[in-house]
Amino acid sequence: MRNSPAVELIDVTKSYPGVRALAGVSASFPAGTFTAVMGPSGSGKSTFLHCAAGLDRPDAGRVLLGGRDIAALREPRLTEARRRVAGFVFQSYNLLDSLSVWHNVLLPQRLAGVRPDRSWAREVLHRVGLSGREDARPAQLSGGQRQRVALARALAGRPEVIFADEPTGALDLTAGHEVLGLLREAVDDLGATIVMVTHDPAAAAHADRVVFLADGHIVAELAHPTADSVAARMTAVSTHRGPAPSASGATRHGSVPLAAAGGRRGPGSSGSGATRHGSVPLAEAGGRRGPGSSAATRHGSVPLAEAGDRHGPGAPASGGVRGGMTGAAEVDA
């Protein structure tokens, strides 16, 4: 149901040795909306996304994903809940080179032990412009096409939420614009909920709202963003230190009433970034990342057999094979 929370974080805290990545953050993401998460390097945005998606476990607080508190779950129930509710699109695609486009798209459903919806899989491949490429291997595709496969894979399971971590970071401007347009269409046409981390103001302008983090706190929020308004707010946020109220209603200790942040844009909405990709996204450390160095792998390796899923530090790779190799028997199980 639209405007009911698809994802909710309540007083979430997460620390790593010597670093407090999240400091009592609270936020709510209504169903059927597109939210971008931005902030300077080290602001906590990737940790925020990973905790929201169940990829990292918070030290304290609650994370409600699809109405269920996943922060309290242990493996393998956490992996099962994540596979059922969430889809993932990462900068480095996380496709299995040994599998065709078709089998990459169906893999999460097979690993979850459910019968793949082949008709819907064909529909999403058509929607992302890959009809006729079902038998191709990832190595035969461009970067933009591989990211389209990753998006089709995320959509094929009809997840309640799609988490995207720098989805255009390894793409050129044209391919990035196309992928962002597809993410926008997934919200407008399919009712998907998307939470996307990005460094690029023009990419963020495709969203309904932008949430800004600094020093582990939510410090600002911007509804109906444009590339110019996002860039201006990022400049202000980059000089911010510690929690403080913002004009948009962000409150002390990071609680932001996202559900009250205004409506969503339909296709063709104006704004300097709403219809173009516009600029090259920056990587976490200030430079651009290539494939294989996504923020999705900052705190642990990716069990690629989960097809985009990822565990936090110390969590077991539930059924996955690290390094990206999956045997045929495992795929067809």
C-alpha atoms as a printed R data frame, in Angstrom:
    type eleno elety resid chain resno      x       y       z
1   ATOM     1    CA   MET     A     1  0.000   0.000   0.000
2   ATOM     2    CA   ARG     A     2  1.408   3.350  -1.045
3   ATOM     3    CA   ASN     A     3  2.687   5.591   1.783
4   ATOM     4    CA   SER     A     4  2.912   2.690   4.227
5   ATOM     5    CA   PRO     A     5  6.564   2.076   5.123
6   ATOM     6    CA   ALA     A     6  8.361  -0.475   2.978
7   ATOM     7    CA   VAL     A     7 11.532   0.100   5.002
8   ATOM     8    CA   GLU     A     8 11.923   1.696   8.405
9   ATOM     9    CA   LEU     A     9 15.006   2.263  10.544
10  ATOM    10    CA   ILE     A    10 14.518   3.141  14.209
11  ATOM    11    CA   ASP     A    11 17.450   4.458  16.290
12  ATOM    12    CA   VAL     A    12 19.956   2.413  14.302
13  ATOM    13    CA   THR     A    13 23.562   2.496  15.474
14  ATOM    14    CA   LYS     A    14 26.489   0.806  13.737
15  ATOM    15    CA   SER     A    15 30.192   1.017  14.544
16  ATOM    16    CA   TYR     A    16 33.365  -0.478  13.133
17  ATOM    17    CA   PRO     A    17 36.744  -0.387  14.876
18  ATOM    18    CA   GLY     A    18 37.506   3.286  15.413
19  ATOM    19    CA   VAL     A    19 34.507   4.468  13.398
20  ATOM    20    CA   ARG     A    20 30.901   5.179  14.372
21  ATOM    21    CA   ALA     A    21 29.219   4.800  11.003
22  ATOM    22    CA   LEU     A    22 25.616   5.372  12.137
23  ATOM    23    CA   ALA     A    23 24.633   7.248  15.292
24  ATOM    24    CA   GLY     A    24 21.020   6.555  16.235
25  ATOM    25    CA   VAL     A    25 19.537   7.042  12.764
26  ATOM    26    CA   SER     A    26 15.772   6.846  12.194
27  ATOM    27    CA   ALA     A    27 14.078   7.037   8.783
28  ATOM    28    CA   SER     A    28 10.974   5.727   7.035
29  ATOM    29    CA   PHE     A    29 10.656   4.946   3.316
30  ATOM    30    CA   PRO     A    30  7.074   4.744   2.000
31  ATOM    31    CA   ALA     A    31  6.128   1.977  -0.398
32  ATOM    32    CA   GLY     A    32  6.128   2.912  -4.068
33  ATOM    33    CA   THR     A    33  8.676   5.724  -3.764
34  ATOM    34    CA   PHE     A    34 12.213   6.361  -5.013
35  ATOM    35    CA   THR     A    35 14.672   7.715  -2.460
36  ATOM    36    CA   ALA     A    36 18.294   8.676  -3.056
37  ATOM    37    CA   VAL     A    37 20.789   8.636  -0.187
38  ATOM    38    CA   MET     A    38 23.751  11.008  -0.419
39  ATOM    39    CA   GLY     A    39 26.555  12.367   1.722
40  ATOM    40    CA   PRO     A    40 30.288  13.046   1.773
41  ATOM    41    CA   SER     A    41 32.778  10.183   1.892
42  ATOM    42    CA   GLY     A    42 32.630   8.555   5.300
43  ATOM    43    CA   SER     A    43 29.153   9.923   6.045
44  ATOM    44    CA   GLY     A    44 27.675   6.456   6.614
45  ATOM    45    CA   LYS     A    45 25.508   6.195   3.515
46  ATOM    46    CA   SER     A    46 26.690   2.744   2.401
47  ATOM    47    CA   THR     A    47 26.397   1.418   5.961
48  ATOM    48    CA   PHE     A    48 22.906   2.951   6.087
49  ATOM    49    CA   LEU     A    49 21.913   1.083   2.916
50  ATOM    50    CA   HIS     A    50 23.453  -2.185   4.044
51  ATOM    51    CA   CYS     A    51 21.726  -2.069   7.436
52  ATOM    52    CA   ALA     A    52 18.406  -1.196   5.800
53  ATOM    53    CA   ALA     A    53 18.777  -4.146   3.430
54  ATOM    54    CA   GLY     A    54 19.888  -6.648   6.046
55  ATOM    55    CA   LEU     A    55 23.360  -6.928   4.562
56  ATOM    56    CA   ASP     A    56 24.960  -5.627   7.777
57  ATOM    57    CA   ARG     A    57 23.503  -6.119  11.238
58  ATOM    58    CA   PRO     A    58 23.194  -2.945  13.359
59  ATOM    59    CA   ASP     A    59 24.708  -2.817  16.819
60  ATOM    60    CA   ALA     A    60 21.459  -1.385  18.206
61  ATOM    61    CA   GLY     A    61 18.066  -0.280  16.933
62  ATOM    62    CA   ARG     A    62 15.420  -1.845  14.725
63  ATOM    63    CA   VAL     A    63 15.177  -2.351  10.973
64  ATOM    64    CA   LEU     A    64 11.715  -3.128   9.614
65  ATOM    65    CA   LEU     A    65 11.818  -4.582   6.113
66  ATOM    66    CA   GLY     A    66  8.430  -5.516   4.750
67  ATOM    67    CA   GLY     A    67  7.039  -5.002   8.256
68  ATOM    68    CA   ARG     A    68  9.420  -7.527   9.838
69  ATOM    69    CA   ASP     A    69 12.219  -6.630  12.231
70  ATOM    70    CA   ILE     A    70 15.216  -8.126  10.448
71  ATOM    71    CA   ALA     A    71 17.750  -6.675  12.880
72  ATOM    72    CA   ALA     A    72 16.873  -9.440  15.328
73  ATOM    73    CA   LEU     A    73 17.128 -12.284  12.803
74  ATOM    74    CA   ARG     A    74 20.043 -14.706  12.595
75  ATOM    75    CA   GLU     A    75 21.192 -16.833   9.702
76  ATOM    76    CA   PRO     A    76 19.704 -18.573   7.832
77  ATOM    77    CA   ARG     A    77 16.425 -16.758   8.566
78  ATOM    78    CA   LEU     A    78 17.964 -13.386   7.724
79  ATOM    79    CA   THR     A    79 19.007 -14.594   4.275
80  ATOM    80    CA   GLU     A    80 15.572 -16.120   3.721
81  ATOM    81    CA   ALA     A    81 13.832 -12.856   4.660
82  ATOM    82    CA   ARG     A    82 16.162 -10.829   2.485
83  ATOM    83    CA   ARG     A    83 15.622 -13.067  -0.541
84  ATOM    84    CA   ARG     A    84 11.853 -12.856  -0.090
85  ATOM    85    CA   VAL     A    85 11.544  -9.094   0.356
86  ATOM    86    CA   ALA     A    86 14.561  -7.372  -1.218
87  ATOM    87    CA   GLY     A    87 16.250  -7.062  -4.589
88  ATOM    88    CA   PHE     A    88 19.738  -5.673  -5.150
89  ATOM    89    CA   VAL     A    89 21.506  -3.686  -7.867
90  ATOM    90    CA   PHE     A    90 25.204  -3.029  -7.267
91  ATOM    91    CA   GLN     A    91 27.798  -1.009  -9.149
92  ATOM    92    CA   SER     A    92 29.760  -4.126 -10.095
93  ATOM    93    CA   TYR     A    93 26.639  -5.959 -11.405
94  ATOM    94    CA   ASN     A    94 27.370  -9.223  -9.489
95  ATOM    95    CA   LEU     A    95 26.438 -11.397 -12.448
96  ATOM    96    CA   LEU     A    96 27.778 -14.923 -12.854
97  ATOM    97    CA   ASP     A    97 29.887 -15.083 -16.000
98  ATOM    98    CA   SER     A    98 29.247 -18.818 -16.324
99  ATOM    99    CA   LEU     A    99 25.490 -18.270 -16.703
100 ATOM   100    CA   SER     A   100 23.406 -16.807 -19.502
101 ATOM   101    CA   VAL     A   101 21.328 -13.666 -19.072
102 ATOM   102    CA   TRP     A   102 18.242 -15.828 -18.615
103 ATOM   103    CA   HIS     A   103 19.750 -17.984 -15.873
104 ATOM   104    CA   ASN     A   104 21.237 -14.962 -14.087
105 ATOM   105    CA   VAL     A   105 17.783 -13.397 -13.949
106 ATOM   106    CA   LEU     A   106 16.152 -16.561 -12.565
107 ATOM   107    CA   LEU     A   107 18.948 -17.496 -10.148
108 ATOM   108    CA   PRO     A   108 17.687 -15.731  -6.972
109 ATOM   109    CA   GLN     A   109 14.304 -17.411  -7.229
110 ATOM   110    CA   ARG     A   110 15.903 -20.822  -7.699
111 ATOM   111    CA   LEU     A   111 18.205 -20.311  -4.740
112 ATOM   112    CA   ALA     A   112 15.191 -19.257  -2.670
113 ATOM   113    CA   GLY     A   113 13.542 -22.571  -3.502
114 ATOM   114    CA   VAL     A   114 10.592 -21.048  -5.357
115 ATOM   115    CA   ARG     A   115  9.370 -21.806  -8.847
116 ATOM   116    CA   PRO     A   116 10.576 -19.010 -11.153
117 ATOM   117    CA   ASP     A   117  7.877 -16.927 -12.800
118 ATOM   118    CA   ARG     A   118  9.176 -17.272 -16.357
119 ATOM   119    CA   SER     A   119  6.444 -15.168 -17.910
120 ATOM   120    CA   TRP     A   120  7.251 -12.240 -15.626
121 ATOM   121    CA   ALA     A   121 10.986 -12.734 -16.208
122 ATOM   122    CA   ARG     A   122 10.424 -12.378 -19.953
123 ATOM   123    CA   GLU     A   123  8.341  -9.262 -19.320
124 ATOM   124    CA   VAL     A   124 11.035  -7.562 -17.236
125 ATOM   125    CA   LEU     A   125 13.719  -8.463 -19.795
126 ATOM   126    CA   HIS     A   126 11.524  -6.839 -22.416
127 ATOM   127    CA   ARG     A   127 11.066  -3.767 -20.220
128 ATOM   128    CA   VAL     A   128 14.814  -3.323 -19.786
129 ATOM   129    CA   GLY     A   129 15.422  -3.751 -23.515
130 ATOM   130    CA   LEU     A   130 17.061  -7.177 -23.488
131 ATOM   131    CA   SER     A   131 14.536  -9.283 -25.375
132 ATOM   132    CA   GLY     A   132 16.494 -11.564 -27.673
133 ATOM   133    CA   ARG     A   133 19.623 -11.535 -25.489
134 ATOM   134    CA   GLU     A   134 18.504 -14.252 -23.096
135 ATOM   135    CA   ASP     A   135 21.249 -16.670 -24.217
136 ATOM   136    CA   ALA     A   136 24.078 -14.141 -24.093
137 ATOM   137    CA   ARG     A   137 26.763 -14.355 -21.412
138 ATOM   138    CA   PRO     A   138 27.699 -11.262 -19.373
139 ATOM   139    CA   ALA     A   139 31.074 -11.037 -21.122
140 ATOM   140    CA   GLN     A   140 29.222 -10.486 -24.396
141 ATOM   141    CA   LEU     A   141 27.344  -7.454 -23.045
142 ATOM   142    CA   SER     A   142 28.258  -3.828 -22.521
143 ATOM   143    CA   GLY     A   143 28.385  -2.361 -19.025
144 ATOM   144    CA   GLY     A   144 24.991  -0.752 -19.494
145 ATOM   145    CA   GLN     A   145 23.478  -4.024 -20.674
146 ATOM   146    CA   ARG     A   146 24.950  -5.903 -17.712
147 ATOM   147    CA   GLN     A   147 23.405  -3.401 -15.324
148 ATOM   148    CA   ARG     A   148 20.090  -3.903 -17.129
149 ATOM   149    CA   VAL     A   149 20.420  -7.639 -16.443
150 ATOM   150    CA   ALA     A   150 21.066  -6.871 -12.774
151 ATOM   151    CA   LEU     A   151 17.943  -4.705 -12.660
152 ATOM   152    CA   ALA     A   152 15.870  -7.385 -14.423
153 ATOM   153    CA   ARG     A   153 17.169  -9.927 -11.894
154 ATOM   154    CA   ALA     A   154 16.085  -7.663  -9.034
155 ATOM   155    CA   LEU     A   155 12.630  -7.103 -10.531
156 ATOM   156    CA   ALA     A   156 12.031 -10.740 -11.504
157 ATOM   157    CA   GLY     A   157 11.382 -11.791  -7.929
158 ATOM   158    CA   ARG     A   158  8.816  -8.998  -7.402
159 ATOM   159    CA   PRO     A   159 10.599  -7.698  -4.277
160 ATOM   160    CA   GLU     A   160  8.995  -5.175  -1.961
161 ATOM   161    CA   VAL     A   161 12.160  -3.066  -2.035
162 ATOM   162    CA   ILE     A   162 15.082  -2.674  -4.434
163 ATOM   163    CA   PHE     A   163 18.343  -1.443  -2.911
164 ATOM   164    CA   ALA     A   164 20.758   0.126  -5.398
165 ATOM   165    CA   ASP     A   165 24.343   0.931  -4.365
166 ATOM   166    CA   GLU     A   166 25.963   3.302  -6.891
167 ATOM   167    CA   PRO     A   167 24.156   1.583  -9.805
168 ATOM   168    CA   THR     A   168 25.602   3.995 -12.390
169 ATOM   169    CA   GLY     A   169 29.092   4.280 -10.900
170 ATOM   170    CA   ALA     A   170 30.765   2.061 -13.505
171 ATOM   171    CA   LEU     A   171 28.733   3.314 -16.488
172 ATOM   172    CA   ASP     A   172 29.241   6.054 -19.053
173 ATOM   173    CA   LEU     A   173 26.797   8.946 -19.168
174 ATOM   174    CA   THR     A   174 24.466   7.466 -21.781
175 ATOM   175    CA   ALA     A   175 24.244   4.043 -20.134
176 ATOM   176    CA   GLY     A   176 23.836   5.662 -16.713
177 ATOM   177    CA   HIS     A   177 20.957   7.788 -17.952
178 ATOM   178    CA   GLU     A   178 19.228   4.704 -19.376
179 ATOM   179    CA   VAL     A   179 19.578   2.716 -16.138
180 ATOM   180    CA   LEU     A   180 18.257   5.629 -14.065
181 ATOM   181    CA   GLY     A   181 15.292   5.924 -16.410
182 ATOM   182    CA   LEU     A   182 14.559   2.222 -15.886
183 ATOM   183    CA   LEU     A   183 14.725   2.633 -12.110
184 ATOM   184    CA   ARG     A   184 12.281   5.530 -12.379
185 ATOM   185    CA   GLU     A   185  9.955   3.418 -14.544
186 ATOM   186    CA   ALA     A   186 10.115   0.563 -12.028
187 ATOM   187    CA   VAL     A   187  8.641   2.921  -9.437
188 ATOM   188    CA   ASP     A   188  6.119   4.691 -11.674
189 ATOM   189    CA   ASP     A   189  4.910   1.704 -13.714
190 ATOM   190    CA   LEU     A   190  5.498  -1.290 -11.441
191 ATOM   191    CA   GLY     A   191  5.028   0.274  -8.006
192 ATOM   192    CA   ALA     A   192  8.517  -0.695  -6.834
193 ATOM   193    CA   THR     A   193 10.195   0.927  -3.836
194 ATOM   194    CA   ILE     A   194 13.800   1.968  -4.485
195 ATOM   195    CA   VAL     A   195 16.469   3.139  -2.056
196 ATOM   196    CA   MET     A   196 19.601   4.217  -3.942
197 ATOM   197    CA   VAL     A   197 22.996   5.410  -2.746
198 ATOM   198    CA   THR     A   198 24.683   7.762  -5.191
199 ATOM   199    CA   HIS     A   199 27.305  10.510  -5.360
200 ATOM   200    CA   ASP     A   200 25.796  12.095  -8.465
201 ATOM   201    CA   PRO     A   201 23.328  15.009  -8.106
202 ATOM   202    CA   ALA     A   202 21.885  14.334 -11.562
203 ATOM   203    CA   ALA     A   203 21.260  10.692 -10.633
204 ATOM   204    CA   ALA     A   204 19.608  11.754  -7.377
205 ATOM   205    CA   ALA     A   205 17.322  14.073  -9.356
206 ATOM   206    CA   HIS     A   206 15.494  11.011 -10.683
207 ATOM   207    CA   ALA     A   207 14.286  10.258  -7.150
208 ATOM   208    CA   ASP     A   208 11.224  11.566  -5.315
209 ATOM   209    CA   ARG     A   209 13.372  12.704  -2.400
210 ATOM   210    CA   VAL     A   210 16.978  12.788  -1.289
211 ATOM   211    CA   VAL     A   211 18.210  12.010   2.229
212 ATOM   212    CA   PHE     A   212 21.584  13.488   3.214
213 ATOM   213    CA   LEU     A   213 23.911  11.961   5.789
214 ATOM   214    CA   ALA     A   214 26.955  13.438   7.520
215 ATOM   215    CA   ASP     A   215 29.009  11.924  10.328
216 ATOM   216    CA   GLY     A   216 26.548   9.081  10.799
217 ATOM   217    CA   HIS     A   217 23.488  11.342  11.157
218 ATOM   218    CA   ILE     A   218 20.675  12.289   8.775
219 ATOM   219    CA   VAL     A   219 21.111  16.055   8.519
220 ATOM   220    CA   ALA     A   220 18.811  17.089   5.666
221 ATOM   221    CA   GLU     A   221 16.153  15.953   3.257
222 ATOM   222    CA   LEU     A   222 15.094  17.354  -0.111
223 ATOM   223    CA   ALA     A   223 11.770  16.639  -1.840
224 ATOM   224    CA   HIS     A   224 11.255  17.025  -5.610
225 ATOM   225    CA   PRO     A   225 15.006  17.275  -6.231
226 ATOM   226    CA   THR     A   226 16.738  18.746  -9.252
227 ATOM   227    CA   ALA     A   227 20.421  18.337 -10.033
228 ATOM   228    CA   ASP     A   228 21.065  21.962  -9.072
229 ATOM   229    CA   SER     A   229 19.173  21.813  -5.781
230 ATOM   230    CA   VAL     A   230 20.878  18.537  -4.831
231 ATOM   231    CA   ALA     A   231 24.329  19.936  -5.662
232 ATOM   232    CA   ALA     A   232 23.652  23.042  -3.568
233 ATOM   233    CA   ARG     A   233 22.479  20.972  -0.610
234 ATOM   234    CA   MET     A   234 25.472  18.637  -0.915
235 ATOM   235    CA   THR     A   235 27.785  21.636  -0.731
236 ATOM   236    CA   ALA     A   236 26.132  22.687   2.520
237 ATOM   237    CA   VAL     A   237 26.128  19.140   3.914
238 ATOM   238    CA   SER     A   238 29.805  18.662   3.106
239 ATOM   239    CA   THR     A   239 30.657  21.419   5.595
240 ATOM   240    CA   HIS     A   240 28.321  19.991   8.250
241 ATOM   241    CA   ARG     A   241 29.723  18.388  11.411
242 ATOM   242    CA   GLY     A   242 27.428  16.590  13.858
243 ATOM   243    CA   PRO     A   243 23.619  16.468  14.029
244 ATOM   244    CA   ALA     A   244 21.644  19.641  13.498
245 ATOM   245    CA   PRO     A   245 18.129  20.596  12.449
246 ATOM   246    CA   SER     A   246 17.614  21.361   8.756
247 ATOM   247    CA   ALA     A   247 15.084  23.546   6.983
248 ATOM   248    CA   SER     A   248 13.450  20.440   5.534
249 ATOM   249    CA   GLY     A   249 12.435  19.153   8.953
250 ATOM   250    CA   ALA     A   250 15.322  16.830   9.770
251 ATOM   251    CA   THR     A   251 15.507  16.473  13.531
252 ATOM   252    CA   ARG     A   252 18.215  16.046  16.096
253 ATOM   253    CA   HIS     A   253 19.837  12.585  16.131
254 ATOM   254    CA   GLY     A   254 18.879  11.939  12.532
255 ATOM   255    CA   SER     A   255 15.135  11.256  12.489
256 ATOM   256    CA   VAL     A   256 13.510  12.389   9.226
257 ATOM   257    CA   PRO     A   257  9.760  12.165   8.484
258 ATOM   258    CA   LEU     A   258 10.273  10.849   4.952
259 ATOM   259    CA   ALA     A   259  6.639   9.864   4.512
260 ATOM   260    CA   ALA     A   260  5.657  13.526   4.730
261 ATOM   261    CA   ALA     A   261  8.170  14.695   2.188
262 ATOM   262    CA   GLY     A   262  5.858  15.239  -0.744
263 ATOM   263    CA   GLY     A   263  4.665  13.310  -3.742
264 ATOM   264    CA   ARG     A   264  6.456  11.424  -6.416
265 ATOM   265    CA   ARG     A   265  7.365  12.545  -9.879
266 ATOM   266    CA   GLY     A   266  6.064  10.859 -12.932
267 ATOM   267    CA   PRO     A   267  7.982  10.407 -16.185
268 ATOM   268    CA   GLY     A   268  8.888  13.654 -17.866
269 ATOM   269    CA   SER     A   269  9.004  15.719 -14.686
270 ATOM   270    CA   SER     A   270 11.092  18.824 -15.021
271 ATOM   271    CA   GLY     A   271 14.354  19.524 -13.283
272 ATOM   272    CA   SER     A   272 17.835  19.868 -14.607
273 ATOM   273    CA   GLY     A   273 18.672  16.272 -13.753
274 ATOM   274    CA   ALA     A   274 15.309  14.556 -14.098
275 ATOM   275    CA   THR     A   275 15.748  13.641 -17.747
276 ATOM   276    CA   ARG     A   276 19.482  13.180 -18.080
277 ATOM   277    CA   HIS     A   277 22.342  11.517 -16.262
278 ATOM   278    CA   GLY     A   278 24.404  14.664 -16.543
279 ATOM   279    CA   SER     A   279 27.621  14.037 -14.637
280 ATOM   280    CA   VAL     A   280 30.056  11.303 -13.770
281 ATOM   281    CA   PRO     A   281 29.346   9.763 -10.339
282 ATOM   282    CA   LEU     A   282 32.244   9.964  -7.897
283 ATOM   283    CA   ALA     A   283 33.485   6.924  -6.022
284 ATOM   284    CA   GLU     A   284 33.602   6.611  -2.263
285 ATOM   285    CA   ALA     A   285 37.187   7.904  -1.990
286 ATOM   286    CA   GLY     A   286 36.789  10.688  -4.539
287 ATOM   287    CA   GLY     A   287 37.717   8.763  -7.675
288 ATOM   288    CA   ARG     A   288 35.627   6.683 -10.046
289 ATOM   289    CA   ARG     A   289 35.364   2.978  -9.403
290 ATOM   290    CA   GLY     A   290 35.583   0.332 -12.040
291 ATOM   291    CA   PRO     A   291 33.692  -2.961 -12.025
292 ATOM   292    CA   GLY     A   292 34.495  -5.160  -9.067
293 ATOM   293    CA   SER     A   293 35.215  -2.394  -6.568
294 ATOM   294    CA   SER     A   294 31.704  -1.477  -5.515
295 ATOM   295    CA   ALA     A   295 30.893  -0.157  -2.073
296 ATOM   296    CA   ALA     A   296 28.835  -3.334  -1.736
297 ATOM   297    CA   THR     A   297 32.067  -5.155  -0.927
298 ATOM   298    CA   ARG     A   298 33.516  -2.640   1.553
299 ATOM   299    CA   HIS     A   299 32.763  -4.657   4.653
300 ATOM   300    CA   GLY     A   300 32.907  -8.202   3.307
301 ATOM   301    CA   SER     A   301 32.962 -10.365   0.214
302 ATOM   302    CA   VAL     A   302 29.883 -10.962  -1.894
303 ATOM   303    CA   PRO     A   303 28.398 -14.465  -2.054
304 ATOM   304    CA   LEU     A   304 27.601 -14.180  -5.741
305 ATOM   305    CA   ALA     A   305 25.505 -17.320  -5.742
306 ATOM   306    CA   GLU     A   306 22.907 -15.183  -3.942
307 ATOM   307    CA   ALA     A   307 22.887 -13.075  -7.123
308 ATOM   308    CA   GLY     A   308 23.423  -9.657  -5.651
309 ATOM   309    CA   ASP     A   309 23.010 -10.528  -2.001
310 ATOM   310    CA   ARG     A   310 25.753  -9.659   0.504
311 ATOM   311    CA   HIS     A   311 26.610 -10.451   4.077
312 ATOM   312    CA   GLY     A   312 28.191  -8.152   6.599
313 ATOM   313    CA   PRO     A   313 31.365  -8.861   8.522
314 ATOM   314    CA   GLY     A   314 31.369 -12.208  10.216
315 ATOM   315    CA   ALA     A   315 28.148 -13.424   8.616
316 ATOM   316    CA   PRO     A   316 28.298 -16.803   6.860
317 ATOM   317    CA   ALA     A   317 27.819 -17.050   3.122
318 ATOM   318    CA   SER     A   318 24.509 -18.833   3.236
319 ATOM   319    CA   GLY     A   319 24.568 -21.252   0.326
320 ATOM   320    CA   GLY     A   320 26.809 -18.955  -1.679
321 ATOM   321    CA   VAL     A   321 30.193 -19.683  -3.184
322 ATOM   322    CA   ARG     A   322 32.635 -16.828  -2.676
323 ATOM   323    CA   GLY     A   323 34.467 -15.668  -5.717
324 ATOM   324    CA   GLY     A   324 31.570 -15.984  -8.133
325 ATOM   325    CA   MET     A   325 31.711 -19.639  -9.220
326 ATOM   326    CA   THR     A   326 28.479 -21.602  -9.163
327 ATOM   327    CA   GLY     A   327 28.132 -25.142 -10.410
328 ATOM   328    CA   ALA     A   328 25.351 -26.156 -12.772
329 ATOM   329    CA   ALA     A   329 23.882 -28.538 -10.214
330 ATOM   330    CA   GLU     A   330 23.619 -25.681  -7.709
331 ATOM   331    CA   VAL     A   331 21.885 -23.416 -10.219
332 ATOM   332    CA   ASP     A   332 19.339 -25.991 -11.284
333 ATOM   333    CA   ALA     A   333 18.587 -27.230  -7.766
